[in-house]
Amino acid sequence: MSDYLTVVYNENVIPYTEYPKKLCHYLIQVYNIENGMRLLESGCGRGELLSHFHEMGMEVYGVDLSPEAKNFSKGLTITQCDVEKNPLPYKDNYFDIVFNKSFLEHLLEPRNFFTEAYRILKPGGLLLTLVPDWESQYKTFFDDYTHKTPYTVNSLSDIYKVFDFENVAVKKFRQLPLVWKYPFLNNVCCLISPFIPVRTTNKSLRWARELMLIGEGRKPLG
């Protein structure tokens, strides 16, 4: 059987772009991520985000289910791990940030991941999650056969709280860097999104239509 990462994220299917670098810059600015912080990315895939976090001064580690992830991220510390079933291979209170993008929806049962993320975060550490917004992506969500669990603002917020994270906030997020710079363009996207084909192959149009969720929560200090 072929590996999911090498088939679905083959460079000929999904070429490398500047987007991961732009997203890392955005997250660093918005969430006050500082040089030298220790960051774990769960579901690191091809390592594009992890590489850019590393270039921006963070001490980075990655885990992924695919054994091929190490081959995509040579020079970085990548560990193969099924985070749905197994403990994360790190000591308690080790990371400043546990980050994931387009990962949580692949877990049928996220209990182990949230328990482990809480354990390995330092007191005050940040769990930062980006997942597809079910309300805007329900027609295409299961186009990826490995998608298991959809999330809404309420459900993502609740799971953070159930696992005792504090200062929980979840917001909808559009993956267009131009919108980050000029927030009024969100209104334009809202106006045109009903007219954009559901499965458009134009990434800018697709991201004008689809939304992500960004969830954040912190491990209590006490």
C-alpha positions in Angstrom: 0.0 0.0 0.0 1.3 3.5 -0.9 1.9 6.1 1.8 -0.8 8.7 2.3 1.8 11.5 2.5 3.6 10.6 -0.7 0.3 10.2 -2.6 -1.9 13.0 -1.4 0.9 15.5 -0.8 3.0 14.6 -3.8 4.7 17.7 -5.1 3.2 17.2 -8.5 -0.3 17.3 -6.9 0.3 20.0 -4.3 3.4 22.1 -5.3 5.4 23.9 -2.7 4.5 27.6 -2.3 5.3 30.6 -0.1 2.0 30.3 1.8 3.4 28.3 4.8 6.1 31.0 5.3 3.4 33.7 5.3 1.2 31.8 7.7 4.1 31.3 10.1 4.8 35.0 10.1 1.1 35.8 10.7 0.9 33.3 13.6 4.1 34.6 15.2 2.8 38.1 15.2 -0.7 37.4 16.4 0.2 34.9 19.1 3.4 36.6 20.3 5.6 33.6 19.6 9.2 34.5 20.5 12.6 33.3 19.3 13.9 30.3 21.2 10.5 29.0 22.1 10.2 25.2 21.9 7.5 24.1 19.5 6.0 20.7 18.6 3.9 20.3 15.4 1.7 17.3 15.5 0.8 16.0 12.0 3.8 17.9 10.5 3.4 16.2 7.1 6.0 17.6 4.6 7.4 19.9 7.3 6.8 23.1 5.5 5.4 25.0 8.5 7.9 23.4 10.8 10.8 24.4 8.6 9.7 28.0 8.6 9.2 28.1 12.3 12.7 26.8 12.6 14.1 29.5 10.3 12.3 32.1 12.4 14.2 31.1 15.5 12.3 28.4 17.2 13.4 25.1 18.5 11.2 22.7 16.6 10.1 19.1 16.8 7.5 17.2 14.7 5.5 14.1 14.9 3.5 12.4 12.2 1.9 9.1 11.5 3.6 8.6 8.2 7.1 7.1 8.2 7.8 9.3 5.1 7.6 12.5 7.1 11.3 12.3 8.0 12.3 12.2 4.3 10.4 15.4 3.7 12.0 17.2 6.6 15.6 16.3 6.6 17.6 18.2 9.2 14.6 18.5 11.5 13.7 16.3 14.5 10.8 14.2 13.3 9.3 11.2 15.1 6.8 8.7 13.8 4.0 8.4 16.2 0.3 7.5 16.2 -0.9 10.3 18.5 -4.4 8.9 18.6 -3.2 5.8 20.5 0.3 6.3 21.9 1.9 8.7 24.3 3.9 11.6 22.8 7.6 10.8 23.2 8.4 13.9 25.3 8.7 14.6 29.0 6.2 16.6 31.0 6.2 20.4 30.8 8.6 20.5 27.9 7.1 22.7 25.2 6.1 26.3 25.0 3.7 25.6 22.1 2.0 22.6 20.6 0.8 23.5 17.2 -1.2 21.7 14.5 -2.8 22.5 11.2 -5.2 20.3 9.3 -4.5 17.5 11.7 -7.2 17.2 14.4 -10.0 16.4 11.8 -8.0 13.2 11.0 -8.5 11.8 14.5 -11.7 9.8 15.2 -10.9 10.0 18.9 -8.9 13.1 20.0 -8.9 12.3 23.7 -5.3 10.9 23.8 -3.9 13.9 21.8 -5.4 16.5 24.1 -4.4 14.7 27.2 -0.8 14.4 25.9 -0.7 17.9 24.6 -1.7 19.2 28.1 1.0 16.9 29.7 3.9 18.1 27.6 3.1 21.8 27.6 4.8 24.0 30.2 2.4 25.8 32.6 1.1 28.8 30.5 2.0 27.0 27.3 -0.1 27.4 24.2 -2.1 24.8 22.3 -2.8 26.3 18.8 -5.0 24.4 16.4 -6.2 25.1 12.8 -9.0 22.9 11.5 -11.5 23.1 8.6 -14.6 25.0 9.4 -17.5 22.5 9.0 -20.1 25.1 8.2 -18.2 26.4 5.2 -16.6 23.1 4.1 -19.3 20.4 4.7 -19.7 19.7 1.0 -16.0 18.9 0.5 -14.9 17.8 3.9 -15.0 14.1 3.2 -13.3 14.5 -0.2 -10.3 13.5 1.9 -11.1 10.0 2.9 -8.9 10.3 6.0 -11.1 13.0 7.5 -12.9 11.6 10.5 -14.2 14.4 12.8 -15.7 17.8 11.7 -15.5 20.8 14.0 -17.5 24.0 14.6 -16.6 27.0 16.7 -18.6 25.5 19.6 -17.3 22.0 19.4 -13.6 23.0 19.1 -14.1 25.4 22.0 -15.7 22.8 24.2 -13.0 20.2 23.6 -10.4 22.6 24.8 -12.4 23.3 27.9 -13.1 19.6 28.6 -9.4 19.0 28.8 -8.9 21.9 31.2 -7.3 24.5 29.0 -7.8 28.1 30.0 -8.3 31.4 28.1 -9.9 29.4 25.3 -10.8 31.3 22.1 -11.9 30.0 18.7 -12.4 32.2 15.6 -13.1 31.7 11.9 -10.1 32.3 9.7 -9.7 32.9 6.0 -6.5 31.6 4.4 -5.8 34.6 2.2 -2.8 36.6 3.3 -4.3 39.7 1.6 -7.3 39.5 4.0 -4.9 39.3 6.9 -3.4 42.6 5.8 -6.7 44.2 4.8 -9.5 42.8 7.0 -12.2 44.7 5.1 -11.7 42.2 2.3 -13.4 39.6 4.4 -16.7 41.3 3.5 -15.9 41.0 -0.2 -15.2 37.3 0.3 -18.5 36.9 2.0 -20.3 38.6 -0.9 -18.7 36.5 -3.6 -18.4 33.1 -1.8 -21.9 31.9 -2.7 -21.0 32.3 -6.4 -17.7 30.4 -6.2 -17.9 26.7 -7.4 -17.6 24.3 -4.5 -14.7 22.4 -6.0 -12.9 25.2 -7.8 -9.3 24.4 -8.6 -8.3 28.1 -8.2 -6.8 28.2 -4.7 -7.5 31.9 -4.2 -11.1 31.5 -5.0 -11.3 28.4 -2.9 -9.9 30.1 0.1 -12.2 33.1 -0.5 -15.1 30.6 -0.1 -13.7 28.2 2.6 -12.9 29.1 6.2 -10.7 27.5 8.8 -11.0 27.6 12.6 -8.2 28.8 14.8 -8.4 27.5 18.3 -6.2 28.5 21.2 -5.9 27.6 24.8 -3.3 27.7 27.6 -2.3 25.2 30.2 -3.0 26.7 33.6 -0.1 28.3 35.4 -1.0 26.8 38.8 
